[in-house]
Amino acid sequence: MIDRKSTAQSQKSMQWEELKQLYDQDFVLWIERTTEQIRRGEMKNLDWEHLLTEIEDLGREQRNQVESYLIQTVKHLLMYQYWLTEKGNCGRGWADEIDNFRLELEILFQSKTLYNYGASRLDIIYDKAKRSVIKKTGLSLDRFPQVCPYTFAEIIDFDFLPV
């Protein structure tokens, strides 16, 4: 006589192991199977370890995007304001880039959490942007303010460009 309960458990265990292996072998298929399981309410046999890793990574990736776009925005604002010998040739391009970065930030900032994260990182963002601008332009450190000359609101304001 076949024990149906142990057979069902064995199949579920096999499905779980297959799903864990699928994560390394075919990530897109792993996502499809995982989302199907969630939609069907089959929470017991999910590949929780990898699912939690992916959720955490997604949050980290979005925070990294916010920081990267803010650094690029501040970097271009600094070049626009302080690299006067190149402003005549490059100013319009820098302004376009600033707008592009602000568009990306506008999308990300639909999340209040990401907005607050960006606002809380302004000092770090300014230091990174300033260091990058000094390296690119050859301008001296003392040419730039010690603290960010722009408010967070100005950095993300589509109508703001420094004089």
C-alpha positions as CSV (number, residue, x, y, z in Angstrom):
1,M,0.0,0.0,0.0
2,I,1.4,3.4,-1.0
3,D,1.4,6.1,1.7
4,R,-0.1,9.1,-0.1
5,K,0.9,11.5,2.6
6,S,4.6,10.7,2.4
7,T,4.4,10.7,-1.4
8,A,2.9,14.2,-1.4
9,Q,5.5,15.4,1.1
10,S,8.2,13.9,-1.1
11,Q,6.9,15.6,-4.2
12,K,6.7,19.0,-2.3
13,S,10.2,18.6,-1.0
14,M,11.4,17.8,-4.5
15,Q,9.6,20.8,-5.9
16,W,11.3,23.0,-3.3
17,E,14.7,21.6,-4.1
18,E,14.1,22.0,-7.8
19,L,13.1,25.6,-7.2
20,K,16.2,26.3,-5.2
21,Q,18.4,24.8,-8.0
22,L,16.4,26.8,-10.6
23,Y,17.5,30.0,-8.9
24,D,21.1,29.4,-10.0
25,Q,20.3,27.8,-13.3
26,D,17.5,30.0,-14.8
27,F,16.8,33.1,-12.7
28,V,13.9,34.3,-14.9
29,L,12.2,31.0,-14.8
30,W,12.7,30.9,-11.0
31,I,10.9,34.3,-10.8
32,E,8.0,33.0,-12.9
33,R,7.6,29.9,-10.8
34,T,7.9,31.8,-7.5
35,T,5.3,34.4,-8.5
36,E,3.0,31.6,-9.7
37,Q,3.3,29.9,-6.3
38,I,2.6,33.1,-4.5
39,R,-0.5,33.8,-6.6
40,R,-1.8,30.4,-5.9
41,G,-1.2,30.9,-2.2
42,E,1.4,28.1,-2.0
43,M,3.6,29.7,0.6
44,K,4.9,26.5,2.3
45,N,7.2,25.4,-0.5
46,L,8.6,28.8,-1.5
47,D,12.3,29.2,-1.9
48,W,12.3,31.7,1.0
49,E,16.0,32.1,1.3
50,H,16.4,33.4,-2.2
51,L,13.2,35.3,-2.2
52,L,14.2,37.3,0.8
53,T,17.6,37.9,-0.7
54,E,16.0,39.3,-3.9
55,I,13.6,41.5,-2.0
56,E,16.5,42.9,0.1
57,D,18.6,43.4,-3.0
58,L,15.8,45.3,-4.7
59,G,15.6,47.8,-1.9
60,R,19.4,48.2,-1.8
61,E,19.4,48.6,-5.6
62,Q,16.9,51.4,-5.5
63,R,18.7,53.2,-2.7
64,N,21.9,52.9,-4.8
65,Q,20.1,54.4,-7.8
66,V,18.9,57.4,-5.7
67,E,22.4,58.0,-4.5
68,S,23.9,57.7,-7.9
69,Y,21.4,60.1,-9.6
70,L,21.9,62.6,-6.7
71,I,25.7,62.4,-7.1
72,Q,25.4,63.0,-10.8
73,T,22.9,65.9,-10.3
74,V,25.2,67.6,-7.8
75,K,28.2,66.9,-9.9
76,H,26.7,68.7,-12.9
77,L,25.4,71.5,-10.7
78,L,28.9,72.1,-9.4
79,M,30.4,72.0,-12.9
80,Y,27.7,74.4,-14.1
81,Q,28.4,76.8,-11.3
82,Y,32.2,76.6,-10.8
83,W,33.8,75.4,-14.1
84,L,33.5,78.7,-15.8
85,T,36.1,78.1,-18.5
86,E,33.9,75.3,-19.9
87,K,30.4,76.6,-19.1
88,G,30.1,78.4,-22.5
89,N,30.7,75.2,-24.4
90,C,29.1,72.7,-22.0
91,G,26.6,74.6,-19.9
92,R,23.6,73.6,-22.0
93,G,24.6,70.0,-22.0
94,W,25.1,70.0,-18.3
95,A,21.6,71.6,-17.8
96,D,20.1,68.8,-20.0
97,E,21.9,66.1,-18.0
98,I,20.7,67.7,-14.7
99,D,17.1,67.6,-16.0
100,N,17.6,63.9,-17.0
101,F,18.8,63.0,-13.6
102,R,16.0,64.9,-11.9
103,L,13.5,63.0,-14.1
104,E,14.9,59.7,-12.8
105,L,14.8,61.0,-9.3
106,E,11.2,62.1,-9.7
107,I,10.3,58.5,-10.5
108,L,12.2,57.1,-7.6
109,F,10.9,59.7,-5.2
110,Q,7.4,58.4,-5.7
111,S,8.5,56.4,-2.7
112,K,8.6,58.6,0.4
113,T,11.2,56.2,1.9
114,L,13.6,56.7,-1.0
115,Y,13.0,60.5,-0.9
116,N,13.9,60.5,2.8
117,Y,16.9,58.3,2.2
118,G,18.2,60.8,-0.5
119,A,17.6,63.8,1.7
120,S,19.5,62.1,4.6
121,R,22.5,61.4,2.5
122,L,23.1,64.9,1.2
123,D,26.5,65.4,3.0
124,I,27.9,62.2,1.7
125,I,26.5,62.8,-1.8
126,Y,28.1,66.3,-1.9
127,D,31.5,65.0,-0.8
128,K,31.4,62.3,-3.5
129,A,30.2,64.7,-6.2
130,K,32.8,67.3,-5.2
131,R,35.7,64.8,-5.3
132,S,34.6,63.7,-8.7
133,V,34.3,67.2,-10.1
134,I,37.8,68.1,-8.7
135,K,39.2,65.1,-10.4
136,K,37.5,65.8,-13.7
137,T,38.1,69.6,-13.9
138,G,41.4,70.0,-12.1
139,L,39.9,72.8,-10.0
140,S,41.3,73.1,-6.5
141,L,39.5,71.9,-3.4
142,D,39.4,75.4,-1.9
143,R,37.3,76.6,-4.9
144,F,34.3,74.7,-3.5
145,P,32.3,75.3,-0.3
146,Q,33.0,72.9,2.5
147,V,29.3,72.0,2.8
148,C,26.8,71.6,-0.1
149,P,25.9,75.0,-1.5
150,Y,22.4,73.6,-2.5
151,T,19.5,72.6,-0.5
152,F,17.9,69.2,-1.2
153,A,14.9,71.0,-2.6
154,E,17.1,72.9,-5.0
155,I,18.9,69.8,-6.2
156,I,15.6,68.2,-7.3
157,D,13.9,71.4,-8.4
158,F,13.5,71.4,-12.3
159,D,13.6,75.2,-12.3
160,F,16.8,75.6,-10.3
161,L,20.2,76.2,-11.8
162,P,23.0,78.0,-9.9
163,V,24.2,81.3,-11.1
